Amino acid sequence: MKNYEKKALIKFTTIYFFLVAILVLILGFLYFWQQKHLIMKKTVTQMLQYSQVLVKTNFKYSQEGFSYELKNNQKIVFDIPTKEGKYYTKIFPISKKEGFIKVSTLAKPIDKEIAKVKNFTISLQIILLIVFLTVSYLLAKLSIKPMKETIEHLDMFILDLIHDLNTPSTSILLNTNILIDKENDEKKNKRLQRIAKSAQNISSLYKNLELILTQKLPKESIDLSSLIEKKIEDFQLLYPEVKFNINIQEKTKIFSNEKVLNRIIDNILSNSCKYSNEFNPIVTIEYQNKNLIIKDNGKGVKYPKKIFERSYKESELGHGIGMHIVHRLCDNLDIEITIDSKENFGTDVVLIF
């Protein structure tokens, strides 16, 4: 499952579950409040019956767990019993007599009964929340299925289209290079080089998009030091004026997809070499604490936060999609990428594995 599918699934599941969870919690609270109220009403009834029997027997009646006091000028509150220490108490008027009777009953058995209802309510809520979480996940999965299928069809269409474009672009590139080698006219040679560069860009886009649209990206153990060394050999031929400083221990292993990681590093190094200091270009590559850091000493980026936006560019040299594709590829591999840049000091690109 791709990252955008995971995000959509998590969002849908969260929304479904959040709404149902609120309903479950409200209903649970109302159920507990009702049951507690019934327990207290039952207690009031028992206390009233006790007081009535007391009066009828001229206060000679006794009942386990109940006691009483006679009061004068006592205010009667028509509500649930009041808790006083270890007892629940309530005032009742003495019929046909002056005065009031304060009935007390042990709070422990009543609190125990309320706690039992509370524990039952909480347990029921937890079970219901787990059930509805599962249901929310299944509903969310079902909801994004049409979207997933549509995106898959669209991805395949784009892949086929790009593949069809790649064949003629490769042919154009090969034939243009042959013409460049044979052409002695400088103006015509420059025109042919521009054609070759455009064909190379199309070919590069194909390789990047092919990796982005790949459904499965199996991960493997990669020798990072060896991979970087090979990359530097290639870039040293393209940019002989650039000085490369490498600070990576030999046989440094990381777990990722080599093909995709190759494209990510290739794009970043290409930018670092292209935009390094004009007079003394230096590119530094180091690996520490699971972070691969690629630095240049160029003019820097004016708005680093925008660098991953599609079509954003700060010069006419690029097309504004390179770092956007890098970000997409990193996202597919669960690699966090950050950029720290200062104008006229250079740019640091960090890949966090």
The 8 nearest C-alpha neighbors of each residue, nearest first, counted from 0:
[[1, 4, 5, 2, 214, 215, 3, 331],
 [2, 0, 4, 3, 5, 331, 214, 215],
 [1, 3, 5, 4, 6, 331, 0, 330],
 [4, 2, 6, 5, 1, 7, 0, 8],
 [5, 3, 7, 1, 2, 6, 8, 0],
 [6, 4, 2, 8, 3, 7, 9, 1],
 [5, 7, 3, 9, 4, 8, 10, 2],
 [8, 6, 4, 10, 9, 5, 11, 3],
 [7, 9, 5, 11, 6, 10, 139, 12],
 [8, 10, 6, 12, 7, 11, 13, 5],
 [11, 9, 13, 7, 12, 8, 6, 14],
 [10, 12, 14, 139, 8, 13, 9, 7],
 [13, 11, 136, 9, 135, 15, 139, 10],
 [12, 14, 10, 16, 11, 15, 17, 9],
 [13, 15, 17, 11, 16, 12, 10, 18],
 [16, 14, 12, 135, 18, 13, 17, 11],
 [15, 17, 13, 19, 14, 18, 132, 135],
 [18, 16, 20, 14, 19, 15, 13, 21],
 [17, 19, 21, 20, 16, 15, 14, 22],
 [18, 20, 22, 16, 21, 17, 23, 15],
 [21, 19, 23, 17, 22, 18, 16, 24],
 [22, 20, 24, 18, 19, 23, 25, 17],
 [21, 23, 19, 25, 20, 24, 26, 18],
 [24, 22, 20, 26, 21, 25, 27, 19],
 [23, 25, 27, 21, 22, 26, 20, 28],
 [26, 24, 28, 22, 27, 23, 21, 29],
 [27, 25, 29, 23, 28, 24, 30, 22],
 [28, 26, 24, 30, 25, 29, 23, 120],
 [27, 29, 31, 25, 26, 30, 32, 24],
 [28, 30, 32, 26, 27, 31, 33, 25],
 [29, 31, 27, 33, 28, 32, 26, 34],
 [32, 30, 34, 28, 33, 29, 35, 27],
 [31, 33, 29, 35, 30, 34, 36, 28],
 [34, 32, 36, 30, 31, 35, 29, 37],
 [35, 33, 37, 31, 36, 32, 30, 38],
 [36, 34, 38, 32, 37, 33, 31, 113],
 [35, 37, 33, 39, 34, 38, 32, 40],
 [38, 36, 40, 34, 35, 39, 41, 33],
 [39, 37, 35, 41, 40, 36, 42, 34],
 [38, 40, 42, 36, 41, 37, 79, 43],
 [41, 39, 37, 43, 42, 38, 36, 44],
 [40, 42, 44, 38, 39, 43, 37, 45],
 [41, 43, 39, 45, 40, 44, 46, 38],
 [44, 42, 40, 46, 41, 45, 47, 39],
 [43, 45, 47, 41, 42, 46, 48, 40],
 [46, 44, 42, 48, 47, 43, 49, 41],
 [47, 45, 49, 43, 44, 48, 42, 50],
 [48, 46, 44, 50, 49, 45, 43, 51],
 [49, 47, 51, 45, 46, 50, 44, 52],
 [48, 50, 46, 52, 47, 51, 45, 53],
 [51, 49, 53, 47, 48, 52, 46, 54],
 [50, 52, 48, 54, 53, 49, 47, 55],
 [53, 51, 55, 49, 54, 50, 56, 48],
 [54, 52, 58, 50, 56, 51, 60, 55],
 [53, 55, 57, 51, 52, 56, 58, 50],
 [54, 56, 52, 57, 53, 51, 58, 50],
 [57, 55, 53, 58, 54, 59, 60, 52],
 [56, 58, 54, 55, 59, 53, 60, 52],
 [57, 59, 53, 56, 60, 54, 55, 52],
 [58, 60, 56, 57, 53, 61, 54, 55],
 [61, 59, 53, 58, 56, 52, 62, 57],
 [62, 60, 59, 63, 65, 53, 66, 58],
 [63, 61, 65, 64, 60, 49, 66, 53],
 [62, 64, 65, 61, 66, 104, 105, 60],
 [63, 65, 104, 105, 62, 66, 103, 61],
 [66, 64, 104, 63, 62, 103, 105, 67],
 [65, 67, 103, 102, 104, 64, 68, 62],
 [68, 66, 102, 101, 103, 100, 69, 65],
 [69, 67, 101, 100, 70, 102, 66, 103],
 [68, 70, 100, 99, 101, 67, 71, 98],
 [71, 69, 99, 100, 98, 73, 68, 72],
 [72, 70, 98, 73, 99, 69, 97, 100],
 [71, 73, 74, 98, 70, 99, 97, 75],
 [74, 72, 71, 70, 75, 99, 90, 98],
 [73, 75, 76, 72, 90, 99, 71, 91],
 [74, 76, 90, 73, 77, 91, 92, 89],
 [77, 75, 78, 74, 90, 89, 79, 80],
 [78, 76, 75, 79, 80, 90, 89, 91],
 [77, 79, 76, 80, 81, 89, 43, 40],
 [78, 80, 39, 81, 40, 43, 77, 89],
 [81, 79, 89, 88, 87, 78, 82, 43],
 [80, 82, 88, 87, 83, 89, 79, 86],
 [83, 81, 87, 86, 88, 84, 80, 85],
 [84, 82, 86, 87, 85, 81, 88, 106],
 [83, 85, 86, 82, 87, 106, 105, 81],
 [86, 84, 106, 105, 83, 107, 87, 82],
 [87, 85, 105, 106, 83, 104, 84, 82],
 [86, 88, 82, 104, 81, 106, 103, 80],
 [89, 87, 103, 81, 80, 102, 86, 82],
 [88, 90, 80, 102, 101, 81, 91, 103],
 [91, 89, 101, 100, 75, 102, 99, 92],
 [90, 92, 100, 99, 101, 93, 89, 75],
 [93, 91, 99, 94, 100, 98, 90, 75],
 [94, 92, 99, 96, 98, 100, 95, 91],
 [93, 95, 96, 92, 97, 54, 51, 99],
 [96, 94, 93, 97, 92, 98, 54, 99],
 [97, 95, 94, 93, 98, 92, 99, 54],
 [96, 98, 93, 95, 99, 94, 71, 92],
 [99, 97, 71, 70, 93, 96, 92, 72],
 [100, 98, 92, 70, 93, 91, 69, 71],
 [99, 101, 69, 91, 68, 90, 70, 92],
 [102, 100, 90, 68, 67, 89, 69, 91],
 [101, 103, 67, 89, 88, 66, 100, 90],
 [104, 102, 88, 66, 87, 65, 67, 86],
 [105, 103, 65, 86, 87, 64, 106, 66],
 [104, 106, 86, 64, 107, 85, 87, 108],
 [107, 105, 86, 109, 85, 87, 108, 110],
 [106, 108, 110, 109, 105, 111, 85, 86],
 [109, 107, 111, 110, 106, 112, 105, 113],
 [108, 110, 112, 106, 111, 107, 113, 105],
 [111, 109, 113, 107, 112, 108, 106, 114],
 [110, 112, 108, 114, 109, 113, 107, 115],
 [111, 113, 115, 109, 110, 114, 108, 116],
 [112, 114, 110, 116, 115, 111, 35, 117],
 [115, 113, 117, 111, 116, 112, 110, 118],
 [116, 114, 112, 118, 113, 117, 119, 111],
 [117, 115, 119, 113, 114, 118, 120, 112],
 [116, 118, 114, 120, 115, 119, 113, 121],
 [119, 117, 121, 115, 120, 116, 122, 114],
 [118, 120, 116, 122, 117, 121, 123, 115],
 [121, 119, 117, 123, 118, 122, 116, 124],
 [120, 122, 124, 118, 123, 119, 125, 117],
 [123, 121, 119, 125, 124, 120, 118, 126],
 [122, 124, 120, 126, 121, 125, 119, 127],
 [123, 125, 121, 127, 122, 126, 128, 120],
 [124, 126, 128, 122, 127, 123, 121, 129],
 [127, 125, 123, 129, 128, 124, 130, 122],
 [126, 128, 130, 124, 129, 125, 131, 123],
 [127, 129, 125, 131, 130, 126, 132, 124],
 [128, 130, 132, 126, 127, 131, 125, 133],
 [131, 129, 127, 133, 128, 132, 126, 134],
 [130, 132, 134, 128, 133, 129, 135, 127],
 [133, 131, 135, 129, 134, 130, 16, 128],
 [134, 132, 136, 130, 131, 135, 137, 129],
 [133, 135, 131, 137, 136, 132, 138, 130],
 [136, 134, 132, 138, 12, 133, 15, 137],
 [135, 137, 12, 139, 133, 134, 138, 140],
 [136, 138, 140, 134, 139, 135, 141, 133],
 [139, 137, 141, 135, 140, 136, 142, 134],
 [140, 138, 142, 136, 11, 141, 12, 137],
 [141, 139, 137, 138, 142, 143, 136, 144],
 [140, 142, 138, 144, 139, 143, 137, 145],
 [143, 141, 139, 140, 144, 138, 145, 146],
 [144, 142, 146, 140, 145, 141, 147, 139],
 [143, 145, 147, 141, 146, 142, 148, 140],
 [146, 144, 148, 147, 143, 149, 142, 141],
 [147, 145, 149, 143, 144, 148, 150, 142],
 [148, 146, 144, 150, 145, 149, 143, 151],
 [147, 149, 151, 145, 150, 146, 144, 152],
 [150, 148, 146, 152, 151, 147, 145, 153],
 [149, 151, 153, 147, 152, 148, 154, 146],
 [150, 152, 154, 148, 153, 149, 147, 155],
 [153, 151, 155, 149, 150, 154, 156, 148],
 [152, 154, 150, 156, 151, 155, 149, 157],
 [155, 153, 151, 157, 156, 152, 150, 158],
 [154, 156, 158, 152, 153, 157, 159, 151],
 [155, 157, 153, 159, 154, 158, 160, 152],
 [158, 156, 160, 154, 159, 155, 161, 153],
 [159, 157, 155, 161, 160, 156, 162, 154],
 [158, 160, 162, 156, 157, 161, 155, 163],
 [159, 161, 157, 163, 162, 158, 156, 164],
 [160, 162, 164, 158, 163, 159, 205, 157],
 [163, 161, 159, 165, 164, 160, 158, 166],
 [162, 164, 160, 161, 165, 166, 159, 167],
 [165, 163, 161, 162, 166, 167, 168, 160],
 [164, 166, 162, 168, 163, 202, 167, 169],
 [165, 167, 169, 168, 164, 163, 170, 162],
 [168, 166, 170, 169, 165, 164, 171, 163],
 [169, 167, 171, 165, 198, 170, 166, 172],
 [170, 168, 172, 166, 167, 171, 165, 173],
 [169, 171, 167, 173, 168, 172, 174, 166],
 [172, 170, 168, 174, 169, 173, 175, 167],
 [171, 173, 169, 195, 175, 170, 174, 198],
 [174, 172, 170, 176, 175, 171, 169, 177],
 [173, 175, 177, 171, 176, 172, 170, 178],
 [176, 174, 178, 172, 177, 173, 171, 195],
 [175, 177, 179, 173, 178, 174, 172, 180],
 [178, 176, 174, 180, 175, 179, 173, 181],
 [177, 179, 175, 181, 176, 180, 182, 174],
 [180, 178, 176, 182, 181, 177, 188, 175],
 [179, 181, 177, 178, 182, 176, 183, 188],
 [182, 180, 178, 179, 183, 177, 176, 188],
 [183, 181, 179, 184, 180, 178, 188, 187],
 [182, 184, 185, 181, 188, 180, 179, 187],
 [183, 185, 187, 186, 182, 188, 189, 181],
 [186, 184, 188, 187, 183, 189, 182, 190],
 [187, 185, 189, 188, 184, 190, 191, 183],
 [188, 186, 190, 189, 184, 185, 191, 182],
 [187, 189, 185, 191, 186, 190, 179, 184],
 [190, 188, 192, 186, 191, 187, 185, 193],
 [191, 189, 187, 193, 192, 188, 194, 186],
 [190, 192, 194, 188, 189, 193, 195, 175],
 [191, 193, 195, 189, 194, 190, 196, 188],
 [194, 192, 196, 190, 195, 191, 197, 189],
 [195, 193, 191, 197, 192, 196, 198, 190],
 [196, 194, 192, 198, 172, 193, 197, 175],
 [195, 197, 199, 193, 194, 198, 192, 200],
 [198, 196, 200, 194, 199, 195, 193, 201],
 [197, 199, 168, 195, 201, 200, 196, 172],
 [198, 200, 196, 202, 197, 201, 195, 203],
 [199, 201, 203, 197, 202, 198, 204, 196],
 [202, 200, 204, 198, 203, 199, 205, 197],
 [201, 203, 199, 205, 200, 204, 165, 198],
 [202, 204, 200, 206, 205, 201, 199, 207],
 [205, 203, 207, 201, 206, 202, 208, 200],
 [204, 206, 202, 208, 203, 207, 161, 209],
 [205, 207, 203, 209, 204, 208, 210, 202],
 [208, 206, 204, 210, 209, 205, 203, 211],
 [209, 207, 211, 205, 210, 206, 204, 212],
 [208, 210, 206, 212, 207, 211, 205, 213],
 [209, 211, 213, 208, 207, 212, 259, 206],
 [212, 210, 208, 209, 213, 328, 207, 327],
 [213, 211, 209, 210, 208, 154, 214, 158],
 [212, 214, 210, 211, 215, 209, 216, 208],
 [213, 215, 212, 216, 1, 0, 211, 151],
 [216, 214, 213, 217, 0, 1, 212, 331],
 [215, 217, 218, 256, 214, 213, 332, 331],
 [218, 216, 256, 215, 219, 255, 257, 332],
 [219, 217, 255, 256, 254, 216, 220, 257],
 [220, 218, 254, 255, 256, 221, 217, 257],
 [219, 221, 254, 253, 252, 255, 222, 218],
 [222, 220, 253, 252, 223, 254, 219, 257],
 [221, 223, 252, 225, 224, 250, 251, 226],
 [222, 224, 226, 225, 251, 221, 252, 227],
 [225, 223, 227, 226, 222, 249, 251, 247],
 [226, 224, 228, 223, 222, 227, 229, 250],
 [225, 227, 223, 229, 224, 228, 222, 230],
 [228, 226, 230, 224, 229, 225, 223, 231],
 [227, 229, 225, 231, 230, 226, 224, 232],
 [230, 228, 232, 226, 227, 231, 225, 233],
 [229, 231, 227, 233, 228, 232, 234, 226],
 [230, 232, 234, 228, 233, 229, 235, 227],
 [231, 233, 229, 235, 230, 234, 228, 236],
 [234, 232, 230, 231, 235, 236, 229, 237],
 [235, 233, 237, 231, 236, 232, 238, 230],
 [234, 236, 239, 238, 232, 237, 233, 231],
 [235, 237, 234, 233, 239, 238, 232, 231],
 [236, 238, 234, 235, 239, 233, 240, 232],
 [239, 237, 235, 240, 236, 241, 234, 272],
 [240, 238, 235, 241, 236, 237, 234, 242],
 [239, 241, 238, 242, 280, 235, 279, 237],
 [242, 240, 280, 239, 238, 281, 243, 272],
 [243, 241, 281, 280, 282, 240, 244, 239],
 [242, 244, 282, 283, 281, 245, 241, 231],
 [245, 243, 283, 284, 282, 242, 246, 281],
 [246, 244, 284, 285, 283, 247, 243, 227],
 [245, 247, 285, 284, 244, 286, 248, 283],
 [248, 246, 285, 286, 224, 245, 249, 251],
 [249, 247, 251, 250, 224, 246, 286, 285],
 [248, 250, 251, 224, 247, 225, 223, 222],
 [249, 251, 222, 224, 252, 248, 223, 225],
 [252, 250, 249, 223, 222, 224, 248, 253],
 [253, 251, 222, 221, 223, 250, 220, 254],
 [252, 254, 221, 220, 255, 223, 222, 251],
 [253, 255, 220, 219, 221, 218, 252, 256],
 [254, 256, 218, 219, 257, 253, 220, 221],
 [255, 257, 218, 259, 258, 219, 260, 217],
 [258, 256, 260, 259, 261, 255, 221, 219],
 [257, 259, 261, 260, 256, 262, 210, 263],
 [260, 258, 262, 261, 257, 256, 263, 210],
 [259, 261, 263, 257, 262, 258, 256, 264],
 [260, 262, 258, 259, 264, 263, 265, 257],
 [261, 263, 265, 259, 260, 264, 266, 258],
 [264, 262, 260, 266, 325, 265, 261, 267],
 [265, 263, 267, 261, 266, 262, 268, 260],
 [264, 266, 262, 268, 263, 267, 261, 269],
 [267, 265, 269, 263, 264, 268, 262, 270],
 [266, 268, 264, 270, 269, 265, 271, 263],
 [269, 267, 271, 265, 270, 266, 264, 272],
 [268, 270, 266, 272, 267, 271, 265, 273],
 [271, 269, 273, 267, 268, 272, 274, 266],
 [270, 272, 268, 295, 274, 269, 273, 275],
 [273, 271, 269, 275, 270, 274, 268, 241],
 [272, 274, 270, 271, 275, 269, 268, 238],
 [273, 275, 271, 297, 272, 270, 276, 298],
 [297, 276, 274, 280, 296, 272, 295, 271],
 [275, 277, 297, 280, 279, 296, 278, 274],
 [276, 278, 279, 280, 275, 297, 274, 298],
 [277, 279, 276, 280, 275, 240, 241, 281],
 [278, 280, 276, 277, 281, 241, 275, 242],
 [281, 279, 276, 241, 275, 277, 278, 242],
 [282, 280, 242, 241, 295, 243, 296, 279],
 [283, 281, 295, 243, 294, 244, 242, 271],
 [284, 282, 244, 294, 293, 243, 245, 295],
 [285, 283, 293, 245, 292, 246, 244, 294],
 [286, 284, 246, 292, 247, 245, 291, 283],
 [285, 287, 291, 247, 290, 292, 246, 289],
 [286, 288, 290, 289, 285, 291, 247, 292],
 [287, 289, 290, 286, 291, 351, 352, 285],
 [290, 288, 287, 352, 351, 291, 286, 253],
 [291, 289, 351, 287, 288, 286, 350, 292],
 [290, 292, 286, 350, 349, 285, 351, 289],
 [291, 293, 349, 285, 284, 348, 290, 286],
 [292, 294, 284, 348, 283, 347, 349, 291],
 [295, 293, 347, 283, 282, 346, 348, 292],
 [294, 296, 282, 345, 271, 275, 346, 297],
 [297, 295, 345, 275, 276, 344, 281, 280],
 [275, 298, 296, 276, 345, 274, 299, 295],
 [297, 299, 343, 342, 345, 344, 276, 300],
 [300, 298, 345, 342, 346, 341, 297, 340],
 [299, 301, 302, 340, 303, 342, 341, 346],
 [300, 302, 342, 303, 299, 341, 313, 340],
 [301, 303, 304, 305, 300, 306, 340, 313],
 [304, 302, 306, 305, 300, 301, 340, 338],
 [305, 303, 302, 306, 307, 338, 308, 339],
 [306, 304, 308, 303, 307, 302, 311, 309],
 [305, 307, 303, 308, 304, 311, 322, 302],
 [308, 306, 323, 322, 305, 326, 309, 304],
 [309, 307, 305, 306, 311, 323, 310, 320],
 [308, 310, 320, 323, 311, 319, 307, 322],
 [311, 309, 319, 320, 312, 308, 318, 323],
 [312, 310, 319, 309, 308, 306, 305, 313],
 [313, 311, 319, 314, 310, 317, 318, 306],
 [312, 314, 311, 315, 300, 301, 319, 317],
 [315, 313, 316, 312, 317, 319, 318, 311],
 [314, 316, 317, 313, 312, 318, 319, 311],
 [317, 315, 314, 318, 312, 313, 273, 319],
 [318, 316, 319, 315, 314, 312, 321, 320],
 [317, 319, 320, 310, 312, 316, 321, 315],
 [320, 318, 310, 312, 311, 317, 321, 309],
 [319, 321, 323, 309, 310, 318, 322, 324],
 [322, 320, 324, 323, 319, 325, 266, 318],
 [323, 321, 325, 324, 307, 320, 326, 306],
 [322, 324, 307, 320, 326, 325, 309, 321],
 [323, 325, 327, 322, 321, 326, 320, 328],
 [326, 324, 322, 328, 263, 323, 327, 329],
 [325, 327, 329, 323, 324, 328, 322, 330],
 [328, 326, 324, 330, 325, 329, 331, 323],
 [327, 329, 331, 325, 330, 326, 211, 324],
 [330, 328, 334, 326, 332, 331, 327, 333],
 [329, 331, 333, 327, 328, 332, 334, 326],
 [332, 330, 328, 329, 333, 327, 2, 1],
 [331, 333, 329, 330, 334, 328, 255, 256],
 [334, 332, 330, 331, 329, 335, 352, 2],
 [335, 333, 329, 352, 332, 351, 330, 336],
 [334, 336, 351, 350, 333, 329, 337, 352],
 [335, 337, 350, 349, 351, 334, 329, 338],
 [338, 336, 349, 348, 335, 339, 350, 351],
 [337, 339, 348, 347, 349, 340, 303, 336],
 [340, 338, 347, 346, 348, 337, 303, 341],
 [339, 341, 346, 299, 300, 345, 347, 303],
 [342, 340, 299, 344, 345, 343, 300, 346],
 [341, 343, 299, 298, 344, 300, 301, 345],
 [342, 344, 298, 299, 345, 297, 341, 296],
 [345, 343, 341, 342, 296, 298, 299, 297],
 [346, 344, 296, 299, 297, 295, 298, 341],
 [345, 347, 340, 299, 295, 294, 339, 348],
 [348, 346, 294, 339, 338, 293, 340, 349],
 [347, 349, 338, 293, 292, 337, 294, 346],
 [350, 348, 292, 337, 336, 291, 351, 338],
 [349, 351, 336, 291, 290, 335, 352, 292],
 [350, 352, 290, 335, 334, 289, 336, 349],
 [351, 334, 289, 350, 290, 335, 333, 253]]
